[in-house]
Amino acid sequence: MDVVALLGIGLLTGVTTVLFGFGGGFVAVPVVVWTDSALGADAIRVATATSALVMVVNAGFATAVTPRRVLAALRGGGPLLVLLGVGAAAGALAARHAPAGLIRWAFVAYVALTVVDLLLRPGFLRPRAPAEAAPGTPRPLPAAVGAPVGAVAAFLGVGGSVMTVPAMRRAGHTMRVATALANPLTLAIALPAAAVFLGGSGDPAGAHPHLALVGLVDLRAAGALLLGALPVIAVLRRRPPHIPDRLYAWTYVALLAAVVVAMVL
C-alpha cells in the first residue's frame, strides 16, 4: 500500500516539478516522513535525504527538456550555480548531524514564513508600487545569495524553488519562466546534497533493516516517487497547460500552505 501511495505522490511531484519547479523537494518530505514513520525522529532526516535524490533526477530531467531560449536567462550564472552547490554540501552535512526535531520544525517554520511573506509583501501576488517596480528586463539573481540559499534548501530538504521562484518572480520574471528556471538551480543544490546523504553509514538502518537505506536515502521510496514522476514530466513539458499568471502565483502559495499543514498534522 505504501508503494501505491508513493507512486501516486510521484505523479504529483511530476506535476509540481514542471509547473512549479519544486523537483519533488518539499512535496516528497512529508510523504517520506509518513512512509518511514517507523524510524521515529530519524524519519525527517531520511525524508530530507531521499528528497535530495528525487530532486536530482526530476530537476535534471526537467532541465534537459526545457527550451534553450528559457535557460538562456541563466547565461553568466556560473558563480551562482557553484555557490549554490557549495552551500548545499554544507547544508547536507549539517543535516546529517543536526537533531531531527530541529530539521522538522525549521522546515515547517521556513515554509510557513515563506507563505506569509508571499501573501503580505508586494512583488509576488500583486505588483509593486510604481516607484519600486523592476525595470523592463528581469534582473538575474546575485551570485552572493547562492551559498545561503543552497545551505538552507539542502538542510531542510525544501528544494531550491521555494527560495528561488519568489526571488525570480520579484526580479521581473513571469511564473512560467521563474518555475522553469528553478529546475536547473534546484539541480545545482540537489547534486552535492544527494552525494553527501548517500555517503557514510545510514545509522537508522541498523534499527530497521527492512528499509532499503543507502546512507540516509530510502531507495525504495525514491524509486517509487520517480517512477510516478518521470512520465508526467515528459508529457507536461511537451504540452504544458496554459495557466493565467495570477492564478499560477496563487496556486504556488496554496501548495506551500498545504505542505505546512501536512507536516504539522
N, C-alpha and C positions, 0 to 999 in steps of 0.2 A: 504493500500500500504506500509506503514511503517513496518508493521509486516512481510510482504513478503520479504522486503529488509533485515530486521533483521534476518530472517530465512536463507536467502542466505549468509549473512555475518557470521552467525553462522556456516555454513558449512565451510567457510574459516577459522574461528577460530579453528575448529576441526582439520583441516589440519595443521595449524601453531602450534597448541599445540603438536601434535605428532612429526612433522618434525623439528620444531624449538624451542620447549619448551616455546612458548610465553604464553600459557594458556589463550589466549584471551585478554591479557592486553592491549598493545598499539594498537592492531588491533581494539578492541572494543571502545576505547576512541573517535576517530574521528567520528565513526558511531553514537554513542550515542549523541555526540555534535550536529550532524546533525538532529537526530531524535527529540531531545528535544530543538531545536533551539528557541522555544517559551519562554524558560527560560532566554534568553539573556545571560548575562555574567555568570549566575549561571549554564549554561549548562555544562561547563567544570568541575565544582565541582561534579555535578550529574554523569557525564561520568566517572570520576575517581572513584567514589564510586561504581557505577554499575560494572565497570571493575573489582574491587576487588572481588565482589561476584561471577562474572563469572569465575574468576581465581580460586577461592576456589573449585568450582565444577569441572571445566575442569582439573586443575592440580591435584586435588585429584583423579579423575577417571583415568587419565593418569598414575599417580604414582602407583595406585593399579594394573594396568595391565602391568607394566614394569617388565621385568625379574629380579629376585632377584640377579642374578650374576652382573647385571649392577648397581643396587642400592648398592651393596656391596662396591662400590667405596666411598660411603659416610660414611662407618663404622668409628666410632670415631668422627663423625662430630656433636655430640650433642651440644657442646658450640656454634658452628657456627649457628645451627638452632635456638637456644634460642636467640642469639643476633640479628639474622635476624628478629625474631618476636618482640623483644623489640624495635628495630629501626623502624619497620613497624607501631607499635602502635603510636609511637611519630610522625612519618611522617603523618599518617592519621589524628591525632589530629591537626597538623599544617595545613593540607589541609582544614579542616572544617572552619578554621578562616582566612586563607590567602586570599588576593584579587584574584578574579577569573582570572583576566588578567595575574597576576604573574604565576599562575599554567599553563595557556595555553602556554605562551611564554617560560617558563622554560622547559616545555615538548618539544617544538619544538627545543629549543637550545640544550637540552641534547641529543636528538636523532640525531640531525644534527652533533654535535661534536663527537658522537659515530661513525657515518658513516665515518667522516674524519679520526678519529683515526684508524679504521679498514683498511681503504684504504692506509694510509701512514705508519703506524708502523708495522714492521715485526712481525710475530708470529701468524697472523690470516689468511690472504690470501696467504702469502708467508712465507717460513721457515725463521727462524732466521739465522744469521750468525753462522758458526760452533762454534765459541767461546762462543756464547750466547745461544746456543741450550739447551733445557731442557734435563736432563738425561733420560735414557730409561723409567723409571717408572713415570707416570704422578704424579705431585705434588698435594696434597689436597689444597683447598682454606684455607687460615689462618682464624681462628675464629675472629680475630680483624676486618676484613672487614664486619662482619655481621651487626653491628649496622648502619654504614653509608649506606651500600647497601640497607638494609631494609627501612631506613628512606626516602632515595631518591626515591626508587621504589614505596613506598606507597604514598608519597606526589604527585608524578607526574602521578601515575597510569600506569607506563610503564611495570610493572611486573618485576620479578627478572631476567628473562632470558636475557634482554637487557644488564644487567650488568654482570651476572654470566657466560653466554655462552662464551663471549670473554675471560674472565679470565681463564675458564677451558680449552679453546682451547689453550691459550698460556702456560698453565701448562702442556700440552702434550697430552690432550685427543683428540680423533677424533671428528668430528662434530656430528656423530651419538650418541656417548656416552655423549658428552657435552650437547646436547639438551635434551637427556633423563633425565640427572641428574638435568637439570634446573627445571623440574616439581616439585619434592619434595622441592627444595629450594624456588620456587615460592609459593608453598602451605604454607610454614612457614611464608612467608611475607603476603600472602593474608588473612589468617585466622584472625589474630588480626586486620588487616586493615579493613576488612569487618565488624567485630564486632563493631569497632569504628564508621564506617559510618552508620551502621544500627541503632545505638543508638541515643538518643536525638531526637530533633524535626527537621523535614525537612522544613526549612524556605521557600524554593521555592514553596512548595505545596500550601501554602495559596494563592499565586497569580495565581496558575494554578491547580485548584482542579481536573481537568480531568486526571492529571498524577497520576499513581499508585506509589507514593513515600512512602517508609518506611525509615525514617531517610533521607539520601541523595541518597538512592538506588532506581532506577527506576525498579520495579519488572517486569513490562510488557516487557521492553527491555531486561532485564536479562533472563527472561523466554524464549523469542523468540530466543535469541542467543544460549542458552543452548540446546533448542530443535533441533536446526540445528547442533550443535557441537557434542553432545554426541554419536550419531550413527556413525559419521565419525571417532571419536577417537577409538571406539570399533573395527571398521573394519580395520583401518590402523595399530593399534597396533598388530593385528593378522597377517596382511600381509603388512609389511612396504615395500615401494618401495626402490629399490636399487639406490642410487644417489652417483656418484663419489664425494669423499670428497672435492675436489677443487670447483666443481660446487655447492655443498652443501653450502660452505662458501660464494661464490659469491651471491647465491640466498638469503641468510640471509641478506647480506648488501643491496641488491636491495629492499627487503621488508622494511627495515628500511628507506631507502631513499623515498620509495613510501608513507610511513606514514607521513614523514615530509612535503612532497608536499601536501598531503590531508589536513593536519592541517593548512598550510599556506593559501591554497585556500578556 
